[in-house]
Amino acid sequence: MTQHVTIIGAGLAGSEAAYQLLKRGFNVHMIEMRPNKLTPAHTTALFGELVCSNSLRSDDADTNAVGLMHQEMRRCDSLIMKCADANAVPAGGALAVNREGFARQITETLLSFPGFKLDIQEADFPEQTDTPVIIATGPLTSDKMATGLREITQTDALHFFDAIAPIVYTDSVDMTKAWYQSRYDKGDGTDYLNCPLSKQEYNDFIDALLSGEKVQFHEWEKDTPYFEGCLPVEVMAERGRQTLLFGPMKPVGLSNPHEDGRRPFAVVQLRKENKQGTLMNLVGFQTKLTYGAQKQVFRMIPALANAEFARLGGIHRNTFVCGPKVLNGKLELKGQPNIRLAGQLTGCEGYIESASIGLLAGLFTALPDLPPPPAETALGAMLRHITIEAEETLFQPMNINFGLFPEIEAFDERGKKVKGADRKKRYTERARQALTKWLQQIK
């Protein structure tokens, strides 16, 4: 008899979970509130819409934990990775995608399955049911769903802010001041467009950034902490005038051909937003400045003096649960074994991490006897952080990183501890071997 699963939320996690189930013959009932009710960040009805950036970050599977997760998901036949690879745009060593093409392919793939049913409505928190349910409503979970989740877990939901970077039209950038170059000349040289600033221009920019009008928060939002991995650019500037020189405005690895190849004092990098290269986003320039202030402040960057913005930056709330407190090792709500959570709602952070937890939620639902992936893998390390290993009282959202993996003791021929890239390679080699054994249990 065909089994039925309900999935609430058609983001990256919900879409990935749906694909893992559909291809194994399950019927999937997807409930998604868009476009009838949009979130503060979404603008379309497409599944898997990306809202903060078009980058899935590093694709280096040898020395980077994110790249390793990409590789592991590909080996698990991930829909999100298939669509990302098919819609990739140049981004140096990163995997960036054409947003619309990426989301459209995810949507069309799921809709092509005869066992897929879609309802456009805002879902209530599911009542007791024998039908498995995966809740993947993401960081912008509706108030109705958040209230139900809070009641069933008997714990308060946590919140922090996530910010969106502006996008400019490429042809509005002054190319007499900007130039194409990837940091340290990685990639084909056209992945990033660099906009330099002199010391005086940088200091004037910081002054304007700090004094620019900010979005006013609601009373209930005022004490909400930011996620450290996605701070608004003006919040970084508040931590010290030089902070941005070691963050999104760092000039290292770049040489300005307009200044005899000299390294600029500071630089703003733009990354391709689509395959055609007609749109570019300001890398690391998430912001809570008002729209008017954004245009004024960002046009102080000389190469962007006449910039036309396809989208201005914004800010939105991110909702997640304390995973170690409310979830078991297979993402089920404790005391509610037919209900799983997936994606950023679980406390993972980042596009690819969200999709990876959706993949695991789909696999655990389809294959009840499947053990969790080994802790030595990126998938297993992320899963353990959000369900087992993190301290409940200190739990915060986390991107995948080698600090989540079981420590590896490696020494060179002189007896000294292996560090840097060589050490990271030891982690990735161990992870590949562990994943190979685990994959033998997946049907």
Secondary structure, DSSP 8 states (H G I E B T S, - for coil): ---EEEEE--SHHHHHHHHHHHTTT-EEEEEE-TTTS--SS--SS-TT---S-SEEEE--TTT-HHHHHHHHHHHTT-HHHHHHHHTEE--TTEEEE-HHHHHHHHHHHHHTSTTEEEEES------S-SS-EEE---TT--HHHHHHHHHHHTS--EEEEEEE--EEEGGGS-TTT-EE--GGG-TTS-SEEEEEE-HHHHHHHHHHHHHS-B----GGGTT--B-GGG--HHHHHHT-TTGGGGTTT--TT--BGGGTTB--SEEEEEEE-STT--EEEETT----B-HHHHHHHHTTSGGGTT--EEE--EEEEEEE--HHHHB-TTSEETTEEEEEE-GGGGTB-SHHHHHHHHHHHHHHHH-TT-----TTSHHHHHHHIIIIIS-GGG---B---GGGS-----B-TTS-B--HHHHHHHHHHHHHHHHHHHHTT--
